[in-house]
Amino acid sequence: MKLPIALLTAFLAAAGSSFAASARPPNIVFIFSDDHAYQAISAYGDFRNLLQTPNIDRIAKAGMRFDRCLVPNSICGPARATVLTGKYNHLNGFPNNSNSTFDGTQVTFPKLLQKAGYQTAMVGKWHLGSDPTGFDFWQVLPGQGVYYNPPMIRMGERVQVPGYVTDIIGDLSLEWLKKRDQSKPFLLMSQHKAPHREWSPAMRHLGADGDRKYAEPPTLFDNYEGRGLAERDQDMTIEKTMTDRDLKFTAPPQLTAEQRKQWDAYYEPRNAAFRAANLQGKDLVRWKYQRYMHDYLATIRSVDENVGRILDYLETEGIADNTIVVYAADQGFYLGEHGWFDKRWIFEESLRTPFVMRWPGVTKPGSVNKDLVSNLDFAETFLDAAGIPVPAEMQGRSLVGILKGQRPADWRKSFYYQYYEYPSPHHVRPHLGVVTDRYKLVRFYGTGEDYWELFDLERDPQELRSVYNDPEYATTVAQLTKELSRLRTELKAPADVPPRWFGNTEGAARKKAKK
Ligand code: CA
């Protein structure tokens, strides 16, 4: 059921007082991480068998694993704005990370849950510029946050918290759960910084992989043939873009003396061996890839441990049976595919975000779903699960039917994507497109070099060759072009993008002026 806001407000006023009398709506624990590639979750698997994530897998095994959860714009802040509002970035006003600020007066699902009588909390990475709204308690990292001994903002007050960021977010989440008002259902958003750049591990996980040599993705040395200027002319390769901080040649300044000792004990001998080897060309890229995998995957070990602590608590407390648990990331990420790290593209590794959800008594354990779902659907799903009507202005769709094993017959068969942020960071050209189960039609726009590409995922799952100009695909191109236009109208995508939506230059100039 979708309702206009005025009717919804009246509904919520009535609902708030009625929870005690009716069946208790489910608690919601939303565990969210930043830049966590599905390739690095064992429930999804990858031919490289990168690491075991037993606790994230517990959620998948007890519930549903979504294999095609797509994001409308594959970067951090915009994805978070979409999760909260159930809207595309052209409507929620957060198109890029560079100069967007979230308008906290908007309708969000935490606000609606709070109005309906839920107790709400937000802990960890927020990354939306303005202060969180709609939460009874919040403690967030300022901006991107740092891995060690991070400053945080607790209900508007700046505090310094000793320790490792992922453990701190786990601790704060559990503290809040323990102190919560047990008479109310709750929403906890527990949002990790990890494994975001510079993917810095907890000290206990340095060397946890025993200097393993990871298999390389087949496209580590992609030459970008078969595709256009955008894919060739980006700045996100392991070869050229990684910094000394990314590669751990420089230690983070926030380390304590004791932490620095542990850090140096692990990295220094390995860095010395690296310098002595004087690697060049492909050997150098291979070495960087191995260092990247060690660090990135090590940060996920702590995320998984902290997921386990929350799951254990729900069980010990006896509330697991009436608690929805989600694990998802803000978007996908490249782990060396196409020679890349980072995200942004409509291509699979960045378009698809990991998403597993358990809802005891509703979702059959061990379910796998391959429909086109999205983080755009999260807000609608949580509201629906709580028995709250979904505002008509939200653009996603509740997954409750799918979670019950009853997919609606008219479920979406195409998905709209639009990326803006350009030229910095990473110099990925703005693009938009339509995605189906088999195809992707992409238009690169806004830079004076407009052009189109088409990918056939059935014949070319690694997306290495655009077939846009292949006569064999003329009908497909025509159909998808029409579908793209239909989606843009339906979703109210503007015909022209205002220059400030690309972020960067204006934002960078403003940041400079402030200093
Ligand atoms: Ca992110």
Boltz pocket constraint, residues with backbone or C-beta under 6 A from the ligand:
constraints:
  - pocket:
      binder: B
      contacts: [[A, 33], [A, 34], [A, 35], [A, 75], [A, 76], [A, 196], [A, 330], [A, 331]]
      max_distance: 6.0
